[in-house]
Amino acid sequence: MRVAVDREKCCGAGLCVLTAGGVFDQGEEDGLVVLLVAEPPAAEAEDVREAAQGCPCGAITVEETAGQ
């Protein structure tokens, strides 16, 4: 799994951090998404998918790779 974020689309809702805090954070100055791990471990995959689906701005992209 590979994850990408588009900070220009982000509205700072923070749902990604609540859902997958090991992969996402929010910038201290602007509150926008910060990607901590572009290739999260398999154990976090479901949370990352949920964060991407729940993002109200569509700022998170998930690319599935072999094995996940």
Wavefront OBJ file of the C-alpha trace (Angstrom):
o trace
v 0.000 0.000 0.000
v 1.178 3.478 -0.865
v -0.477 6.566 0.528
v -0.403 10.122 -0.778
v -2.026 13.290 0.474
v -2.979 16.527 -1.262
v -2.602 19.311 1.270
v -4.310 21.743 -1.110
v -7.522 19.685 -0.905
v -7.307 19.207 2.869
v -9.803 21.132 5.008
v -8.197 20.163 8.339
v -11.075 18.034 9.656
v -8.613 15.691 11.390
v -10.548 12.470 10.783
v -7.435 10.893 9.282
v -5.489 11.479 12.495
v -8.296 10.061 14.617
v -8.546 6.988 12.386
v -4.877 6.295 11.608
v -2.726 8.456 13.860
v 0.382 6.415 13.147
v 0.208 7.367 9.478
v -1.271 10.881 9.523
v -0.779 14.007 11.585
v -1.860 17.627 11.289
v 0.447 20.566 10.797
v 0.777 22.725 13.891
v 0.580 25.990 11.965
v -2.198 25.259 9.475
v -3.941 22.114 10.759
v -3.600 20.418 7.385
v -2.773 16.771 6.878
v 0.827 15.612 7.209
v 1.750 12.168 5.901
v 4.040 10.396 8.371
v 4.369 7.045 6.570
v 3.945 6.727 2.799
v 4.063 2.905 2.904
v 2.338 1.884 6.134
v 2.657 -1.632 7.548
v -0.064 -4.180 6.774
v -1.371 -3.880 10.342
v -2.406 -0.270 9.625
v -3.854 -0.877 6.143
v -7.524 -1.100 7.142
v -7.325 2.078 9.232
v -5.660 3.912 6.341
v -8.385 2.773 3.936
v -11.026 3.959 6.398
v -9.288 7.332 6.762
v -9.170 7.769 2.982
v -12.835 6.862 2.592
v -13.849 9.137 5.452
v -11.860 12.168 4.337
v -14.486 14.851 3.611
v -12.193 16.571 1.106
v -10.837 13.564 -0.756
v -7.300 14.605 0.149
v -6.016 11.049 0.733
v -5.138 8.631 -2.052
v -4.439 4.946 -1.436
v -2.719 2.780 -4.015
v -2.938 -0.916 -3.287
v 0.230 -2.901 -3.926
v 0.829 -6.644 -4.064
v 0.387 -8.397 -0.750
v -2.127 -5.959 0.746
l 1 2 3 4 5 6 7 8 9 10 11 12 13 14 15 16 17 18 19 20 21 22 23 24 25 26 27 28 29 30 31 32 33 34 35 36 37 38 39 40 41 42 43 44 45 46 47 48 49 50 51 52 53 54 55 56 57 58 59 60 61 62 63 64 65 66 67 68
